[in-house]
C-alpha cells in the first residue's frame, strides 16, 4: 500500500485497518505526542468532489468538541495536498464487520444500549 509511511501534516500512516464506503481506515501516529490514532482517508469519487470535501469538513469539524463514551472521538478534520482526512480515536479490539454481517444476514439489530 503506497499510503503506508505517508505523512499528513503531523500524522503518519502506519497500517491498513479496513476499507469502508468513504475510503480506507488506517492506524497512524500523531508525531507531536506519539499517540496512536485512526486515519480515515476520503476515497474516490468523494475525494475528487470539492462539495463533498467541504461538506465533510463543515459537518465533522464541530465533532472535535464531543467527548462521550458512546462515540468515537474525532481529533482532527483536515486537507493536505488535496487529500481530505479525519483523525479519530483508535479503539482497541477486533473489527465489527463480522458482527454487522451476521446481523444483516439474520435481520437482527442490536440496540445502542447493548
Secondary structure, 3 states (H helix, E strand, C coil): CCCCCCEECCEEEEEEEEECCCCEEEEEEECCCCEEEEEEECCCCHHHCHHHHHHHHHHHHHHHHCCCCCCCCEEEEEEECCEEEEEEECCCCCCCHHHHHHHHHHCCCCCCCC
